[in-house]
Amino acid sequence: MPYKQPTIEKVFYSIGEVADMFQVNTSHIRFWENEFDILKPKKNKKGNRLFTKEDIENIKLIYHLVKERGLTLKGAKQKLKDNKEDTLDKHELVDRLKTIRQMLIDIKDKME
């Protein structure tokens, strides 16, 4: 059996990489960091922000609430404060449904 090289995932992501993931400016990420207590990226000696997977998951949740659902920052903060787990579960469900929808569209396109 041939050797299969394991996939290596990064431990830390730069603010530029995170901004690219969400197609927003780095200033957006810095602003959300100041507004939301759940964002606590580490900083290196130079002061560069280093985001973990947990930080990215929190940004994904904030992005969903603010950009996709249209909540105000105050509304998003309250939603996260009141019931973060429920909000996270609903967001994961929406993500799964989007993936299934895309798969069905792909199947339909192949059948045509």
CNS distance restraints for C-alpha pairs under 8 A (distance, minus, plus):
assign (resid  11 and name CA) (resid  52 and name CA) 6.07 0.50 0.50
assign (resid  11 and name CA) (resid  53 and name CA) 7.26 0.50 0.50
assign (resid  12 and name CA) (resid  50 and name CA) 5.39 0.50 0.50
assign (resid  12 and name CA) (resid  51 and name CA) 5.21 0.50 0.50
assign (resid  12 and name CA) (resid  52 and name CA) 4.98 0.50 0.50
assign (resid  12 and name CA) (resid  53 and name CA) 7.49 0.50 0.50
assign (resid  13 and name CA) (resid  17 and name CA) 6.08 0.50 0.50
assign (resid  13 and name CA) (resid  18 and name CA) 6.57 0.50 0.50
assign (resid  13 and name CA) (resid  50 and name CA) 5.53 0.50 0.50
assign (resid  13 and name CA) (resid  51 and name CA) 4.97 0.50 0.50
assign (resid  13 and name CA) (resid  52 and name CA) 6.47 0.50 0.50
assign (resid  14 and name CA) (resid  18 and name CA) 6.35 0.50 0.50
assign (resid  14 and name CA) (resid  48 and name CA) 7.57 0.50 0.50
assign (resid  14 and name CA) (resid  49 and name CA) 6.24 0.50 0.50
assign (resid  14 and name CA) (resid  50 and name CA) 5.30 0.50 0.50
assign (resid  14 and name CA) (resid  51 and name CA) 6.30 0.50 0.50
assign (resid  15 and name CA) (resid  19 and name CA) 6.01 0.50 0.50
assign (resid  15 and name CA) (resid  26 and name CA) 6.22 0.50 0.50
assign (resid  15 and name CA) (resid  29 and name CA) 7.30 0.50 0.50
assign (resid  15 and name CA) (resid  48 and name CA) 7.95 0.50 0.50
assign (resid  15 and name CA) (resid  49 and name CA) 6.13 0.50 0.50
assign (resid  15 and name CA) (resid  50 and name CA) 6.91 0.50 0.50
assign (resid  15 and name CA) (resid  51 and name CA) 7.09 0.50 0.50
assign (resid  16 and name CA) (resid  20 and name CA) 6.15 0.50 0.50
assign (resid  16 and name CA) (resid  26 and name CA) 6.11 0.50 0.50
assign (resid  17 and name CA) (resid  21 and name CA) 6.30 0.50 0.50
assign (resid  18 and name CA) (resid  22 and name CA) 6.64 0.50 0.50
assign (resid  18 and name CA) (resid  29 and name CA) 7.93 0.50 0.50
assign (resid  18 and name CA) (resid  51 and name CA) 7.70 0.50 0.50
assign (resid  18 and name CA) (resid  56 and name CA) 7.21 0.50 0.50
assign (resid  19 and name CA) (resid  23 and name CA) 5.72 0.50 0.50
assign (resid  19 and name CA) (resid  24 and name CA) 5.14 0.50 0.50
assign (resid  19 and name CA) (resid  25 and name CA) 5.73 0.50 0.50
assign (resid  19 and name CA) (resid  26 and name CA) 5.36 0.50 0.50
assign (resid  19 and name CA) (resid  28 and name CA) 7.86 0.50 0.50
assign (resid  19 and name CA) (resid  29 and name CA) 6.65 0.50 0.50
assign (resid  20 and name CA) (resid  24 and name CA) 6.52 0.50 0.50
assign (resid  20 and name CA) (resid  25 and name CA) 7.83 0.50 0.50
assign (resid  22 and name CA) (resid  60 and name CA) 7.89 0.50 0.50
assign (resid  22 and name CA) (resid  63 and name CA) 7.83 0.50 0.50
assign (resid  24 and name CA) (resid  28 and name CA) 6.34 0.50 0.50
assign (resid  24 and name CA) (resid  29 and name CA) 7.68 0.50 0.50
assign (resid  25 and name CA) (resid  29 and name CA) 7.03 0.50 0.50
assign (resid  26 and name CA) (resid  30 and name CA) 6.36 0.50 0.50
assign (resid  27 and name CA) (resid  31 and name CA) 5.99 0.50 0.50
assign (resid  28 and name CA) (resid  32 and name CA) 6.18 0.50 0.50
assign (resid  29 and name CA) (resid  33 and name CA) 6.13 0.50 0.50
assign (resid  30 and name CA) (resid  34 and name CA) 6.44 0.50 0.50
assign (resid  31 and name CA) (resid  35 and name CA) 6.28 0.50 0.50
assign (resid  32 and name CA) (resid  36 and name CA) 5.78 0.50 0.50
assign (resid  32 and name CA) (resid  39 and name CA) 7.64 0.50 0.50
assign (resid  33 and name CA) (resid  37 and name CA) 7.22 0.50 0.50
assign (resid  33 and name CA) (resid  39 and name CA) 5.25 0.50 0.50
assign (resid  33 and name CA) (resid  40 and name CA) 6.96 0.50 0.50
assign (resid  35 and name CA) (resid  73 and name CA) 7.84 0.50 0.50
assign (resid  36 and name CA) (resid  77 and name CA) 6.80 0.50 0.50
assign (resid  38 and name CA) (resid  55 and name CA) 7.83 0.50 0.50
assign (resid  38 and name CA) (resid  58 and name CA) 6.84 0.50 0.50
assign (resid  39 and name CA) (resid  55 and name CA) 5.90 0.50 0.50
assign (resid  39 and name CA) (resid  58 and name CA) 6.79 0.50 0.50
assign (resid  39 and name CA) (resid  59 and name CA) 7.47 0.50 0.50
assign (resid  40 and name CA) (resid  55 and name CA) 7.02 0.50 0.50
assign (resid  41 and name CA) (resid  49 and name CA) 5.81 0.50 0.50
assign (resid  41 and name CA) (resid  50 and name CA) 5.48 0.50 0.50
assign (resid  41 and name CA) (resid  51 and name CA) 4.93 0.50 0.50
assign (resid  41 and name CA) (resid  52 and name CA) 7.05 0.50 0.50
assign (resid  41 and name CA) (resid  55 and name CA) 6.64 0.50 0.50
assign (resid  42 and name CA) (resid  49 and name CA) 5.75 0.50 0.50
assign (resid  42 and name CA) (resid  50 and name CA) 5.06 0.50 0.50
assign (resid  42 and name CA) (resid  51 and name CA) 6.57 0.50 0.50
assign (resid  43 and name CA) (resid  47 and name CA) 5.13 0.50 0.50
assign (resid  43 and name CA) (resid  48 and name CA) 5.24 0.50 0.50
assign (resid  43 and name CA) (resid  49 and name CA) 4.56 0.50 0.50
assign (resid  43 and name CA) (resid  50 and name CA) 5.68 0.50 0.50
assign (resid  44 and name CA) (resid  48 and name CA) 5.53 0.50 0.50
assign (resid  44 and name CA) (resid  49 and name CA) 6.82 0.50 0.50
assign (resid  44 and name CA) (resid  50 and name CA) 7.23 0.50 0.50
assign (resid  51 and name CA) (resid  55 and name CA) 5.62 0.50 0.50
assign (resid  51 and name CA) (resid  56 and name CA) 6.74 0.50 0.50
assign (resid  52 and name CA) (resid  56 and name CA) 6.36 0.50 0.50
assign (resid  53 and name CA) (resid  57 and name CA) 6.16 0.50 0.50
assign (resid  54 and name CA) (resid  58 and name CA) 6.26 0.50 0.50
assign (resid  55 and name CA) (resid  59 and name CA) 6.18 0.50 0.50
assign (resid  56 and name CA) (resid  60 and name CA) 6.04 0.50 0.50
assign (resid  57 and name CA) (resid  61 and name CA) 6.31 0.50 0.50
assign (resid  58 and name CA) (resid  62 and name CA) 6.24 0.50 0.50
assign (resid  59 and name CA) (resid  63 and name CA) 5.89 0.50 0.50
assign (resid  60 and name CA) (resid  64 and name CA) 6.08 0.50 0.50
assign (resid  61 and name CA) (resid  65 and name CA) 6.28 0.50 0.50
assign (resid  61 and name CA) (resid  87 and name CA) 7.96 0.50 0.50
assign (resid  61 and name CA) (resid  88 and name CA) 6.78 0.50 0.50
assign (resid  61 and name CA) (resid  91 and name CA) 7.13 0.50 0.50
assign (resid  62 and name CA) (resid  66 and name CA) 6.00 0.50 0.50
assign (resid  62 and name CA) (resid  76 and name CA) 7.01 0.50 0.50
assign (resid  63 and name CA) (resid  67 and name CA) 5.29 0.50 0.50
assign (resid  63 and name CA) (resid  68 and name CA) 6.86 0.50 0.50
assign (resid  64 and name CA) (resid  68 and name CA) 4.85 0.50 0.50
assign (resid  64 and name CA) (resid  69 and name CA) 6.19 0.50 0.50
assign (resid  64 and name CA) (resid  91 and name CA) 7.27 0.50 0.50
assign (resid  65 and name CA) (resid  69 and name CA) 5.01 0.50 0.50
assign (resid  65 and name CA) (resid  70 and name CA) 6.37 0.50 0.50
assign (resid  65 and name CA) (resid  71 and name CA) 5.73 0.50 0.50
assign (resid  65 and name CA) (resid  76 and name CA) 5.86 0.50 0.50
assign (resid  66 and name CA) (resid  70 and name CA) 4.91 0.50 0.50
assign (resid  66 and name CA) (resid  71 and name CA) 4.81 0.50 0.50
assign (resid  66 and name CA) (resid  72 and name CA) 6.20 0.50 0.50
assign (resid  66 and name CA) (resid  73 and name CA) 6.70 0.50 0.50
assign (resid  66 and name CA) (resid  76 and name CA) 6.54 0.50 0.50
assign (resid  67 and name CA) (resid  71 and name CA) 7.49 0.50 0.50
assign (resid  71 and name CA) (resid  75 and name CA) 5.54 0.50 0.50
assign (resid  71 and name CA) (resid  76 and name CA) 5.77 0.50 0.50
assign (resid  72 and name CA) (resid  76 and name CA) 6.07 0.50 0.50
assign (resid  73 and name CA) (resid  77 and name CA) 6.05 0.50 0.50
assign (resid  74 and name CA) (resid  78 and name CA) 6.21 0.50 0.50
assign (resid  75 and name CA) (resid  79 and name CA) 6.11 0.50 0.50
assign (resid  76 and name CA) (resid  80 and name CA) 6.20 0.50 0.50
assign (resid  77 and name CA) (resid  81 and name CA) 6.07 0.50 0.50
assign (resid  78 and name CA) (resid  82 and name CA) 5.91 0.50 0.50
assign (resid  79 and name CA) (resid  83 and name CA) 6.08 0.50 0.50
assign (resid  79 and name CA) (resid  84 and name CA) 6.76 0.50 0.50
assign (resid  79 and name CA) (resid  87 and name CA) 7.35 0.50 0.50
assign (resid  80 and name CA) (resid  84 and name CA) 4.39 0.50 0.50
assign (resid  80 and name CA) (resid  87 and name CA) 7.11 0.50 0.50
assign (resid  83 and name CA) (resid  87 and name CA) 6.41 0.50 0.50
assign (resid  84 and name CA) (resid  88 and name CA) 6.02 0.50 0.50
assign (resid  85 and name CA) (resid  89 and name CA) 6.10 0.50 0.50
assign (resid  86 and name CA) (resid  90 and name CA) 6.22 0.50 0.50
assign (resid  87 and name CA) (resid  91 and name CA) 6.16 0.50 0.50
assign (resid  88 and name CA) (resid  92 and name CA) 6.16 0.50 0.50
assign (resid  89 and name CA) (resid  93 and name CA) 6.22 0.50 0.50
assign (resid  90 and name CA) (resid  94 and name CA) 6.24 0.50 0.50
assign (resid  91 and name CA) (resid  95 and name CA) 6.23 0.50 0.50
assign (resid  92 and name CA) (resid  96 and name CA) 6.23 0.50 0.50
assign (resid  93 and name CA) (resid  97 and name CA) 6.19 0.50 0.50
assign (resid  94 and name CA) (resid  98 and name CA) 6.17 0.50 0.50
assign (resid  95 and name CA) (resid  99 and name CA) 6.30 0.50 0.50
assign (resid  96 and name CA) (resid 100 and name CA) 6.24 0.50 0.50
assign (resid  97 and name CA) (resid 101 and name CA) 6.05 0.50 0.50
assign (resid  98 and name CA) (resid 102 and name CA) 6.18 0.50 0.50
assign (resid  99 and name CA) (resid 103 and name CA) 6.23 0.50 0.50
assign (resid 100 and name CA) (resid 104 and name CA) 6.24 0.50 0.50
assign (resid 101 and name CA) (resid 105 and name CA) 6.23 0.50 0.50
assign (resid 102 and name CA) (resid 106 and name CA) 6.15 0.50 0.50
assign (resid 103 and name CA) (resid 107 and name CA) 6.22 0.50 0.50
assign (resid 104 and name CA) (resid 108 and name CA) 6.09 0.50 0.50
assign (resid 105 and name CA) (resid 109 and name CA) 6.11 0.50 0.50
assign (resid 106 and name CA) (resid 110 and name CA) 6.27 0.50 0.50
assign (resid 107 and name CA) (resid 111 and name CA) 6.30 0.50 0.50
assign (resid 108 and name CA) (resid 112 and name CA) 6.52 0.50 0.50
